[in-house]
């Protein structure tokens, strides 16, 4: 597996907002903290971290909303104001852009390297490999 890509693109669900990442994709990890669970509505957030110089909005930047918790040192979230999809956001320090991996258009050839805040995971979370797997919606 390689940690370098020339260009990766991403978008929201409705396609109003698009972005581009160039170069090294950086850190890829799952975050199980309660804030990431609330923002994604799922068991964890799958996030890439890239340098701000590698990130560029291609269209729809004016449709990107941002929410920050006043007491949170590192957390924020961004979203499309039309469809509500999670979108990349610049950290409060300005040192990284957090990219929700599910918003990328291309298949990645890197895999997550860590689970962070795992002690905070949802009590109902199960490892994917523990559950039955279906290629499509199963018949009832």
N, C-alpha and C positions, 0 to 999 in steps of 0.2 A: 504494500500500500504506500502511496505517495502522499506527502503533506502539502504538495504544491499543485495549484491549478492556475491556468492562465486567466480565465474569466469564468465566473459563476454568476448566474442571474437568479433573481427571486421576485416574488410578487405576492400580493394579497389575493384572496379568493375571487374577488370581482375583477381583478386586473387593472384597477384604477391606479394603483401604486406599484411601481417596479423599481428595482435596484440592481446594482452590479457590485461584485467583489472581485478584485484582481489580486493575484499573487498567492502567497502562503495563507492557508485557511486558519492556522493557529490552533488554539485549544478547542476541543469538542468534548463536552461533558453533559451528563444528566444532573439536574438540580431537583432535589426532592423537598426543598423548603416549602413552608405553607404559602408563602407569597407566590412562588412559581406555580404551585398547584392551583391557587385561586386564579391567577392570570390566565393559565392555559386551560383550566377546567379539566385537567387530567392528573395522572399520578405523578408526573414530573415534567420538567421542561427539558427539551433537547436543544442545547445552545452551543453555538460556535462563537468564539471571541476573535475578532480581527482588529487590526490597527485602523484608526479613523482614516488614514491616508489611503487605505485599500478599499474603502467603501464610498459608493456614490449613488445618490438617488437618480434614477433615469426619468421617471415621470411621477406626478402625483404627490410630490413632497408636501404640497399645501393641503393634502387630504390626510396627513399623518397627525393623529392626536397623541398626546403624551400624558401619562399620569405618574406622579411621584408621591410617595408617602413622605410626609414632612420629616418624620423621625428616622427614616431609613438612610443609612450612609451610602449604600451601594445600589439599592433597588429602584427601578423605574419600569414602566412598560410603555410600549408604543402600539398603535393600532390604526387600522384604516377606518376613517370616520364614516365611510359608506357601508362596508360589509362587516366591520368589527374584527377582521383577522389580526392576529398578533403580527407585529413588524419589528425590524431591527431598531435598536435604540442605543444612543451614546451614553456611556456611563457618566455619572456625575463628576468623576475625576477627569473625563475627557480622554482617557488613555486607551479605551477600547470601545468597540461597537459590539453589542450582544445581538447575534443573529439567530432567530428561531429556525432551527434546521429544517423544519417542515415547510417553511416558506420558500426554500430553494427550488428552482426548476430542474436542475440537473441532478443526476445520481452522484452521490459522493463516493470517492474511493478511500475515504478515511472513516474510522469508526470512533465512537465515544471512548474516551480514555479513563473516565472516572465517574463515580456517583458522588455528588456532594450533598451535604446535609441529609445523609442517609438515615440518621437517627430520627429525623423529623418526617420520614416517609409516612404516607397514609396507612393506617392500620389495615385497610382492606387491600392494599397493593399486593399483587402476586407476580412472580417472575413470569414473563411471557411463555417460557418453555414449560411451565407447569399447567398451562391451560390448553384445551383442545384447539386445533388450528384448522381453519377453513379458508379456501382460496376465494370464496364468495360468501354472501349471506347464507347461512345454513337454512335448510328447509325446516319447517315447524312440524 
